């Protein structure tokens, strides 16, 4: 049965049937429509609070996968840091020790990587903390790799210099020594052959026939070629660099000139008996930073351990020099 509404009319003292106009009907329908929309919005909101849409479910799965990938990246970066730390220890404790270089300071390896605002663009997201920690760790690794690469560049340069230095150090006996008895006198206090007094002998004497080849004991540059009838007679000085120089005295003649580059084993002159010399021999000296050192300590490229010990014994027992 249709519900009919009535309104009391005070003039006729009766109830009249209410008849709605078109406007009232429109407003009522509009109210119903707005109410329906509001109810639908509220229901949709409530549904969204407790249930995920298919798109949200897909996004959550993607986020979960990304979080897992970030965890895996963290583990890999941890392994990389371990490898880098091992390289740093080897660099400081082995490579730099070999080449005589100081270890890198901790401040060099752990320097800053940027200001506080560096990660501002990564703030404000659900996984901001995870992303920022990952980027920070990546920046630290990048910094360590950069510092270590620079350190290895320096080591390569040191290695090249070391190779040149090893070729330059006077490390062979300057004449052919098939017979170690050619060592006539060693380094230290010896009886002077002319004055017959104890005098410091600044090198080693090797007896050999006149004209025997004399070899450069290391790479270098001919610093001096001098002729004299006194003292060391005809002699050559080779500047090897790195603080080293070698002298070859009492020569008969020369095979080089001042300023010439020579390599270890090149013939630079010939054994003679010039200057203050009592018999054909080669007087050989090594200087390090301008100070005479015992040449016997620099023949490691020529002799076996047994021959080396024999040579030291012979050199120490000879009591008189030849010059």
Secondary structure as GFF3:
##gff-version 3
##sequence-region A 1 323
A	DSSP	beta_strand	6	9	.	.	.	ID=ss1
A	DSSP	beta_strand	14	17	.	.	.	ID=ss2
A	DSSP	alpha_helix	22	50	.	.	.	ID=ss3
A	DSSP	alpha_helix	54	90	.	.	.	ID=ss4
A	DSSP	pi_helix	91	95	.	.	.	ID=ss5
A	DSSP	alpha_helix	96	98	.	.	.	ID=ss6
A	DSSP	alpha_helix	106	109	.	.	.	ID=ss7
A	DSSP	three_ten_helix	116	122	.	.	.	ID=ss8
A	DSSP	alpha_helix	128	168	.	.	.	ID=ss9
A	DSSP	three_ten_helix	180	182	.	.	.	ID=ss10
A	DSSP	beta_strand	183	185	.	.	.	ID=ss11
A	DSSP	beta_strand	188	191	.	.	.	ID=ss12
A	DSSP	beta_strand	198	201	.	.	.	ID=ss13
A	DSSP	beta_strand	204	207	.	.	.	ID=ss14
A	DSSP	beta_strand	213	215	.	.	.	ID=ss15
A	DSSP	beta_strand	220	226	.	.	.	ID=ss16
A	DSSP	beta_strand	235	241	.	.	.	ID=ss17
A	DSSP	beta_strand	244	249	.	.	.	ID=ss18
A	DSSP	beta_strand	251	254	.	.	.	ID=ss19
A	DSSP	beta_strand	261	262	.	.	.	ID=ss20
A	DSSP	beta_strand	267	271	.	.	.	ID=ss21
A	DSSP	beta_strand	281	288	.	.	.	ID=ss22
A	DSSP	beta_strand	291	293	.	.	.	ID=ss23
A	DSSP	three_ten_helix	295	298	.	.	.	ID=ss24
A	DSSP	alpha_helix	305	317	.	.	.	ID=ss25
###
